[in-house]
Amino acid sequence: MLGDRNQQRDLVLIRRIRSGDPQAKDELVRKYLPMVKHIVKRHYASFLEFDDLMQEGLIGLLAAIDEYRPDAFDVKFSSFAYMCIIRKVYNAIKQCNGNKHKALNQAVSLQAYVNADETRTVMDLLPLADPSVDPVELLEMKSADHRIHLLLRNHLSVLEYTVIALLLRGYSSSEIERAIGVKAKVVDNARTRVKAKLKRLVDTYGSLLSPQIPMKVRRRTDLYMKLPVCGEELFSLEQEAAGV
């Protein structure tokens, strides 16, 4: 759900911006300026001026403000802004330096904010040893890269995918337990397995965006159950939970 106070405040500001209020845009830009600095510092390269990358990041933030449509994207503005900023910064670095710095191909970061006060990140939920590439934040974005979406669908079990998806929708572990009818240990174990699987892919292929990662993975189809979440049958959960 997108009903936290941070998201609601962002929506108020965006509505005011759409009505031509320049002060609202200034407030929203100031609010997310620390996010821009965080991204630029993380991906700063010595062959580019820091201020130049900051400018690119701000352009990405302004693009996010202009393009964000809460009725079209099932994602918080903070997450959408993060993706727009980091893609703009990444593209600037890539354009400037070509392919000399392979690490820059891992630009989608695990440091995306996932809570109202911008203190918890995806990295907090899924602490990979190599915090370089994370497609999980793309799960909620309908316009996001379908390759990453398919990669997660194919490489995670349905239970693992569901747990991570619900975490990134703002569910707490206890809420996930109630929503899908599993124990706390099941949720924790699913999160641990996701961490291990994504780390293994990063270690093997260098990036979760690598085209060398196979998209078709054999998975069990005999242990499934239908599960309603939030009034909709959104997921089919593997009954592996019972044996975890």
N, C-alpha and C positions, 0 to 999 in steps of 0.2 A: 504494500500500500504506500501511496505517496503522501500520506496525511500528516507527516511530522511538521513541527513548527518551522523548521528551516525551509522546507519545501514550500510551505504555505506563504512564508514571507517572500520567498523568491517569486512566487506566482503573483503576489500583490504588486511587487515592483515591476514585473514584466507587463502586467496589465496597464500599469501607469506609463511605462515606456511606450507601449502600443498606442497610448492616448496622447503621446507627444510630450511627456514630462521629462525634461533633461536631467532634473535632479534625481529622479529614480534611476536613470542609467548610471549617473555618477556614483550613487550609493551601491548599486549592484557591482560595478567595476571595482570599487574600493573593497567591497566585501570579498571578492575573489582574487584580488591582487596577491595575497599570500599564496594562493594555489599556483598562480603563474610563476612566482618566484621559486616555489618548491620544485616545480617541474623543470624550470630553466637551470637551477642549481644542480639538479640530479643529472641532467643531460648536457651540461655545459661542456663545450669543447674549446680548447685553447686557440684554435685557428679561427674562431669567430668571436666578435666582441660580445661581452655579456649583455650590454645594453641593446645590441641588435637582436639578440635572442629574446630579450624581454619584450621588445617591440613586436616581434613575431607572435609571442605568447599573448600579448594584449589584443592583437588582431584576431587571434583564434578565439579569445574570450568574447570580443565584440560580435564575431560571427555566430557564436553560440547564442548570444542574447537575441540576435536578429532571427535565427533559424529555429529556435526552440519552440516546439508545439506540444504542449502537454497532452492534448487530445490525440496526437499521432504517435508519440513516443512514450512507451510504458517505462520511463526512466526519469529519475529525479534530475532537476536542472544541474545540480552539482556534478553528477556523473556525466551528463551530456557536455557540460562545459569542460570538464577534465579531458574528455576525448578530443574535443575540438582544439583545445590548447596544445595538447601533446602532439597531435598530428601536424599542427602548424609548425611547431618547433622542430619536430622530426623532419618534416619536408624541407625546412630551411637548411638544416644541417646536411641532409642528404644531397640537396642541390649544390651546396657549397663544396662538399668534400667527396662527392661520388660514393664509391663503395669502399673507401680506404679504412673506414672504421666500422668493422662488422658488428660491433656491439650496438651500434645505433639502429640496426635492424630490429632490435628488441625494444622498441620504444613504447609499447603499450604497458604501462607500469602497474605493479601490484599496489601502488601507493594511492589508488583512487579512494576518495572519501566515501564512506557508506553510512554515516550517521548524522544526526541533526546538528551537532556542534562541531563537526569537521575534525573530530579527534581520532576516530577509528577508521582504519583503512582496510582494503581487501587483504593487505599483507597481514593485518592483525587476525583476520579470519582464516587465512590460508598461508601460513608462514613458510614459503619456499626458501630454500637456501640461496637460490639465484633469483633475486627480485628484479628480473629484467623484462619479462614478457608476461602479460596476463590478459587472456581473452575473457575472463569471467565477467568483467564489467560490461562486456558486449552482450551478455545474455539478455538483458532487458531492453536493448535498443533495436527496434524493429528495422531501422535502416542500416544496421551494422553489417560488417563483413560476414557474408553467409558461410564462408570457408571456416572461420573460427567457430561459428555456431555449430556447424556440422562436425568439426573436430571434437568439440566437447561432447556433443550428442553421441558420437561414435566411440570415444575413448573412455567415457565415464559410464558407469552403470546408471540405470534410471534412478536408483536410490541416491547415488552420489550426486548426480546432476540436480535432482530435486532439492536435496539438502542445501547445496550451494546456491541454487536459484532463490530459495526461500530466505536464506541468510541475506542475500543481496537485495531482497525486497523489503528488508527491515525486520524480518521475523527474528525473535530471540530463540535460543536453543529450546527453551521450555515450550514456546509457542509452536515450534516445529514438531516437537514430541506430540503435542495435542492434535495438531493439524493432520499429521500422517499416521498417528497411532503407533509410534515406536518409542523405545526407551532412550534415555539420555546417552547411554553408552553407544547405541546404534548411530546416533547423530554424530558423536565425537569420532567414532571409528570411520564413518563415511568421510568426514572431513579429513582425517588422517590419510585415508587411501587416496583422496583427490590430490593432496599435497605430494604424495609419493609418485603418483602417475604423472602429474605435470612436471615434476622435477626430473623424472626419468626421460620424458620427451625432450625437455630443455637440454639435459646432459647429452642425449643422443644426437639431436638435430640442431642444437645451438639456439633455436628459437621456436616458439609455439606457432609462429607464422611461416615456418619453413615449408616450402612446397613438397619437400621430400617425405613429410609425415604422411603415412598411409591414411586414407579417409575411411577405408572399410576394415573393420575389426570384427572378428567373430565374437559374438556375445550370446549368452544363454537367453533363450526365449521361452523356457518352460516354467519359469518361476516368477510369474507376474500376477498382480492383483490390481483391480481398478480402485482408484482413490479419488474422492472428491476433495478439492481444496478451495476454500472460499466460495462454496456453492457451485463450483464448476468442476467437471472431471478433467483436470488439467494434466494429470500425470498418471502413468501406470507404474506403480512401484514394484520392484522386485521383492519377493518375499525372502530374499537373502537376509533381510533384517532379522529374521527369527534366529538365524544361525550365527550372527555376528557376535 
